[in-house]
Each structure stands twice: as structure tokens, then as C-alpha cells.
Amino acid sequence: MMFRRMACATAATGLMAGAMALAAPAQADTTTDDFLAALSSAGITGMDPGQAVEMGQSICPLLADRSQNTADIASTVADRMGRPLGAATMFTGLAVSFFCPRAVQDLANGQTPIPLPFLNNFGF
């Protein structure tokens, strides 16, 4: 009799755990998935996905630091990635577009979120 109660309690616990797992399925973060897919499409491969996302998200605070300019940020990313500046610049642009909506909004409104010294040569 005692064994039967324990078996029923164990089964009930397992069913509840299974029901809870099915009731709230985990949803993938589409932003990070899309970012990783964009990196792959751009030919930036061979990075650990978790580290790539973490590095991509770390760019937004760099944008907020007004002492940084685009060259500084791309150089920082190149050092962290261990890749050439071209790949780091592409990575930075993708990261901004996926993880820094405020910067994208500023650009859409004609404002630059970070100093762009090269624009001075064009009269801006």
C-alpha cells in the first residue's frame, strides 16, 4: 500500500513538472538569432555565438560614451574579436542595428549617436 502511494505521488509530480514545462515553452530571442544569422551572411563566422551576442550588446554603452568615435569603437571590437578592422566594422554596424535601437532612431532622425569626425570633411 505504501509503495503504491509513493508511486502515485512520484507519477503526479512528474506529470505536474511535464505540464509546467509544456505550459510555458521557452521562446528563442529572435533578435539574437537574427543577429547571428546576419553575422553569418556577412561572412563573420567562427565565433562562439554567446560571445558574439555579448560583444554585440557591449557596443551600445560604447555609443553612449561621447569620448568614443567610430574608429575607436571599431578598433576596440577588432581587438576583442582578434579580427581585421574591416570585419570588426561590419560586426559593429550589425550590432548597432540589432541591439542599439536608440542609435538607429537617432540616425533615422538625422542625428549621429557618436561623433563621426570624417563628416567634417564633407561640410557637415
C-alpha positions, 0 to 999 in steps of 0.5 A: 500500500505504501509503495503504491502511494509513493508511486502515485505521488512520484507519477503526479509530480512528474506529470505536474513538472511535464505540464509546467514545462509544456505550459510555458515553452521557452521562446528563442530571442529572435533578435539574437538569432537574427543577429547571428544569422546576419553575422553569418551572411556577412561572412563573420563566422567562427565565433562562439555565438554567446560571445558574439551576442555579448560583444554585440550588446557591449557596443551600445554603452560604447555609443553612449560614451561621447569620448568614443568615435567610430574608429575607436569603437571599431578598433576596440571590437577588432581587438576583442574579436582578434579580427581585421578592422574591416570585419570588426566594422561590419560586426559593429554596424550589425550590432548597432542595428540589432541591439542599439535601437536608440542609435538607429532612431537617432540616425533615422532622425538625422542625428549621429549617436557618436561623433563621426569626425570624417563628416567634417570633411564633407561640410557637415 
